[in-house]
């Protein structure tokens, strides 16, 4: 049996076994007229009058008119059954109508919902109206995908088509309104918005549509009040990048990234080693209830999996911890069903000054994403504008730091698409005016989506007590090539860095 598909939700189209079948204009009108009958038989006289648009049968022309209809019926049956397997007669049936004068020949088109798009459309919408929101949204979206234009467009001005056109048009509007409601019930206001906007464009004077669109936009503004950007991450296999304005510790549904130094100090007394205003300093109060020992125990337990680089002598480093770990060391700390990734991206000198560089930061990010992929339980990961605070990477401004974070995440996702479903960069309001999000938008539009990453292997992680590098690594082109150096401005209060910076490029974490 042939696979037949008649489509009238737009210009009429016939497909048999997946191939388009070309019909003459009169045969197309005959097909549309029979569809408009909705399974009822149509007498030959009416077919000729309405398909050929002839007011009535002229004297001695009835036989000719019957022959005209028979020819078009034969052509339509051949189109429905090119292999002559009997499908033409099965679908386009000949019947005899008993009238008061004499039996009259009529034709009936018999198609299943799988064979006629408007029948499938009707069934999908009616079943969706009785379904739960998720099932309803799926069926309504499938129904609306069938629509290619005005229903029965080839007979839009013909009286015989008007009843079905009105019914399908009303059902189309019902489907769109119900799809909007179903998606709102599912919390997918972003998917409901395009449907509502199109409905409003088509009905600019409809107050109910305008009210629905206004309500939807208000809900979206409420939902994304602090959200500044949301786009797919290039090459991340469906992962999203979200940039939000606000507080890192307010991201309760996500794993968090907090920057540390290579000694993993946590002491904030008198701001000598770690500033209490830094993100690392706030970590104790915000997630560990002020219990620094609890944080220390978890950090030290995680560090047992790593080999230290060396231990400083007490006379060389009288304050803070003395055991050093490689830059990039990342310790996943379990906190209330999620992870805080403590990543060492700077080196704390014996003078209690933190030093870092673009190369150190990029190497640390590479190792961070590997830890997120392994221990992050495929949850969203939230990261501050790491590198812009007390242990400042002065070679890069805030925009370049943002690009480095995003590009490194995208590069890792191209290797491992299951790294995280969402990278959420949290920017403090005070930093927002110094961050150019349009540059990030340009990167997202132009970055490769299907090529292998070009990043080098992680940088050498040997410890250094010298000043930070003066140039950015050559593999960080989107954010480093030609980048102007930033002056060492005042330390930012709620940044992830742990400690002060050297006199010429960084600032101290507190009074010495």
Protein Blocks (a to p, Z undefined) as FASTA:
>chain_A
ZZddddfebcddddeehiacdddfklmmmmmmmmmnnopacdfklmmmmmnopabacehk
lmmmmmmmmmmmmmmmmmmmmnonopmmmmmccdddddfkbccddddddddfklpmklmm
mmmmmmmmmmcfklmmmmmmmmmmmpgbdehkllmmbmklmmmmmmmmmmmmmmmmmmmm
mmmmnopamlmmmmmmmmmmmmmmlmklmmmmmmmmmmmmmmmmmpcbdcddehkgopac
dddeddfklmmmbccdddddfkopabfghhlmbcfkbmklmmmmmmnnopaklmmmmmmm
mmmmpccfbdcdfklmmgccfbdcdehiacdddeehiacddddfbdcdfkopacddfklm
mmmmmmmmmmmmmmnoopacddddehilmmpcfkbcfklmmmmmmmmmmmmmmmmmmlpg
bdcddddfklmmmpcfklmmmmmmmpcfkbccfbdcdddfbdcfbdcdfbdcfklmmlmg
opacdddddddfkbcbfbdcdfklmccfbdZZ
